[in-house]
Amino acid sequence: MTDLYLQIAEQPDEVLEQIARSMEKRAAEPAMQRIAARYLGALGRRRTEVLEIGCGSGASTALLLQHLEPSHYVGIDPSAGLIDMARKTYRISPGVQFEVASALATGQPDGAFDAVVAHTVFSHLSDPEAALAEAFRVLRPGGRLAVFDGDYAINTVALFDGDPLQAAMSLVQRNLIHDPYLMRRLPGLARAAGFEIREIEPHGYVQTAQADYLTSLIGRGTDAAVRAGDCGAELAAGFLREAERRIADRTFYGAILFISVIAEKPRIH
């Protein structure tokens, strides 16, 4: 895998802007808002101190603020460029701060938070075990971790067996996702890190006539494939044209299975 998110801190501005636009499209969709309401609801409202790992440009921050109502929110991301975008968006929001840091080294004190959220982050990490250990460290006893990510190994845009457009999704998986199978192992990894699992829930995500997010995903994935030398620019552009043709003809179908895992740091007895 050549997941560009593993080198997110080194990505040029144009790539960061692509990522930010794509994440903003997804966060604004009613389908994703409903999913976020369900899984964030399992954390309980009015979590006082909330840490978001991999906040990016702040696209998912509004969802956390809406559903958790924290008095203090900290968003971290290894990309200084994305953090700058988030700071500009939330510059007048009290109790909201953004810092350049990583899931493996958050720079936060022990036991400082009662909720940690990772929204589509763990599948991009090279060391999810270390990230879970770090989340466990910064949570206070009884604090909860929410990991929301895709079972990306089964992403599909295929309409039939051998559909050539599915090759575009394979390029997305190769170039934008470090571990497509991570969420299948995440509950076991969380238990090994000391967490107690409170909830595991699947969330189906489908786009048809309106497919802004999935077409942006195909565009970013194939662009990354061109930069990596996996395919030529003409083929990448052809994939995007075919996706747009299907949308215009109302024959497009794309689906992702998302999974949310809610885990709790045991209380001290």
URDAVEN-V493140 format. One record per pair of residues at least 4 apart in sequence whose ideal C-beta (glycine too) atoms are under 6 Angstrom apart, sorted by the first residue. I is the first residue (numbers start at 1). J is the second residue. Records with the same first field share a line. If there is no record, write none. Layout:
I = J + J
This chain:
1 = 178
2 = 175 + 228
3 = 124 + 177 + 178
4 = 224
5 = 124
6 = 126 + 178
8 = 78 + 79
9 = 78 + 79
11 = 15 + 16
16 = 81 + 82
18 = 220
20 = 57 + 85
22 = 216
23 = 56 + 59
24 = 59
25 = 212 + 213
26 = 32 + 213
27 = 59 + 60
35 = 203
36 = 40 + 63
37 = 41 + 67
39 = 148 + 260
40 = 67
42 = 199 + 262
43 = 47 + 115 + 144 + 146
45 = 69
46 = 69
47 = 68 + 70 + 114 + 115
48 = 71 + 114
49 = 72 + 113 + 114
50 = 68 + 70 + 73 + 115
51 = 74 + 113 + 116
52 = 64 + 75 + 117
53 = 103 + 118 + 121
54 = 77 + 121
55 = 61 + 75 + 77
56 = 77 + 82
57 = 82 + 85 + 86
58 = 86 + 89 + 90
60 = 119
61 = 75
64 = 68 + 117
71 = 95
72 = 95
73 = 96
74 = 97
75 = 98
76 = 99 + 101 + 106
77 = 82 + 83
78 = 102
80 = 100
83 = 98 + 100
86 = 98
87 = 98
90 = 96
101 = 106 + 107
103 = 125 + 131
104 = 130 + 131 + 134
106 = 134 + 138
108 = 112 + 138
110 = 137
111 = 140
112 = 138
113 = 138 + 139
114 = 140 + 143
115 = 144
116 = 135 + 139 + 145
117 = 146
118 = 122 + 147
119 = 148
120 = 149
122 = 128 + 147 + 149 + 182
123 = 149 + 177 + 179 + 182
124 = 178
125 = 131
129 = 189
132 = 189 + 190 + 193
133 = 193
135 = 145
136 = 193 + 194 + 265
139 = 143 + 265
141 = 265 + 267 + 268
142 = 267
143 = 265
144 = 264
145 = 263
146 = 262
147 = 186 + 261
148 = 260
149 = 183
150 = 256 + 258
151 = 183 + 257 + 259
152 = 173 + 177 + 180
153 = 180 + 181
154 = 257
155 = 169 + 256
156 = 255
157 = 165 + 169 + 254
158 = 163 + 166
159 = 163
165 = 242
168 = 218 + 222 + 239
171 = 175 + 221 + 222 + 225
172 = 176 + 217 + 221
173 = 177 + 180
175 = 221 + 224 + 225 + 228
176 = 221
183 = 259
185 = 189
186 = 261
187 = 197 + 261
190 = 195 + 263
195 = 263
196 = 264 + 266
197 = 263
198 = 262 + 264
199 = 262
200 = 261
201 = 260
202 = 259
203 = 258
205 = 256 + 258
206 = 255
207 = 211 + 214 + 254
208 = 252 + 253
209 = 250
211 = 215 + 247 + 252 + 254
214 = 254
215 = 243
218 = 240 + 243
219 = 240
222 = 236 + 239
225 = 230 + 231
226 = 233 + 236
231 = 235 + 236
246 = 251 + 252
247 = 252
